[in-house]
């Protein structure tokens, strides 16, 4: 059983003779034009890298160090050794002159005063609350015992007057309604049904006919303009696009695609050519300049350097080490003499120092060394 799928062949679109005829000359022309550009580009890239490694990067580092030395470090020093201590001093001074007195004033003056004011306000509030409750109770009594009975009496009187006036006005309203109906409403309905409605229908019929006529005329004009525009503009434009622009566009698309492919292929080929030329120039430079310099260094300068090292530098270094050793010995002797002179001077002024008292050792003394003729047992002792 085959577990791996076989590679699927890539589908390629069929190419016509026009594509094949365009591809070869375009690639030749593009290769001739691109090779100098690619070589110049590679030369510029190598020059830029060399310039970056040898000039721009050291100059940038030196400029960065100079900018730090001129701008950053002075500000850091001013900040660290001037502004920060000054700010700390001002903070301590502000704390001592403002914060501590303000805290003391708040704690021992404003807080007791505020508590006293709150207690007084609370007492005044309780007094106003009791006063409000008394006023509220008085107003409730006036409302319940005085205003409510008076309101009920006024309402009863008004209801009686309303009933009397309603009975009188009902008859008058019926007469007025009958007069309005037969003097206004009935004639208005007759005028609407027999005069206004037929006239309105006739006007609407005329307007519909006029609108249909105008619509028919506009439709005819629009159809005529449509065919005129289609014959004069659309059909020529379609023919121009179908028989001229589309074939020319296809040819230009093929030429552009092949030109782009040729540019990519020529750029890659030019890169290989440029690489080969660069390697040839590098080998030529190595055989003309580097190898002779290396040969001179190995065969001439190295033996001369060895001779100079063995004949001059090593004896000079040995002599310098001997001089340094003698100097160190002289300095050690001078230090020892100075130490001895200080001890003699101290002994002359203060006398001999007291000898140290022997301290009794608590450990038992050790036995003698055991030899062949000695013994530690009682039977073999002499």
Steps between C-alpha positions, in 0.01 A plus 500: 500500500647833390480738796662796324327682223698534177595856413237663289630648175465877487249618250634744249290711274557440131726757343457620148756584237467871582617441857796289386590755232495787750678322788850440352574850360351667806718290732812573293436875497411510869809293593726741308338796677484346849854357532673843532231619740538186719880532502478867595244409768723226646799737494296762684386239755857384567622861521216590733573204730873582504424867565254407775746265671806724473367857511136545590484263796816634674394858424155422635641349818735797546212742436283311746773512766555871428128573525485312830805687629367840389128469570410193708770478764488872601123480544536173692760661725285808553199281573684262732724742690300825488129462435441183702673628818330838454162332459560284805596809700192688380283197580644479851458877542142489373423208727648681798344840424165409342396139546584459869340836606199430280460154653533644849246775416258246354540257789497738797297801371278427200387153610372612848346811343329289234369259764361795697335648188355160409360460853345851485357437151358170619328677793362772271380232260320320780333831603387574144376142468282538813379840377413353158314215662293750705422711194407189304265383774332846512456507121356149502247601767399812298464287186296226669284716731452820293584476129352155432146584630505836319609329177225243527238773547628701200502185285137420598389855409686486164346162416151642555573805282643275227188283497271806465712653222520163315124465499457854360777465234386159362188644337689794349771269361241275326342799322836637388605154370178465293550843344868426416408166342229630266660835422867396457565125485222391260578774238873427528444127434279580197764735354774237551305210344350682195758768421848452650528119456407495123725798431789332686451173310502686167819686594670175611398327171648787300821492707534120452456536124756781488744292706456199270560715194811658651625152609448360147687795346784465754519124438527552127767766540695276743482200264615717211788643705590147618528364146681810379750472788539126447559534126731801531697408815442152642535286187819681380646478851418127520655440158809703593543308826431157346702529179774748593559555872456139616754350251744785563454455875565126474818563298614765748421267792709224342783746434482639856491153656791381292688822576452449874604135475799604291594765756490245782696244301750760383542634854582151629737428212662841545544421870689180411710688246569776750593239763741334258654835407528596867669169584740548207586852615539376859733220384694747285534740794608212725767378255622850417500662843409265789725204414812715442435683827449167678818358343695809607357473850582128531839491332642844588324672786445193720871391507606863556248526781629175655856625481404834653303318772783259584787750466349821632161471667564197720835633641339837557203334673734286711702808597179686586385205715841492673481874567147459634608208719795701639272799561249282687780350711629850578152614597453193721836567672405866548164402651673250732753767609219750563307240702811420708568872557140553619535204739828636641349847542193357677728287726709812579192700599286242679751234593492130441152350473391269782546132425183301476412284800496129443153356516455161666381250246209285605580218259705211640859500384571263218711194555843454360558363162473121485818323383608139458667489842214656697175346612173627646396184687579430869658160430752627252603818682856516640 
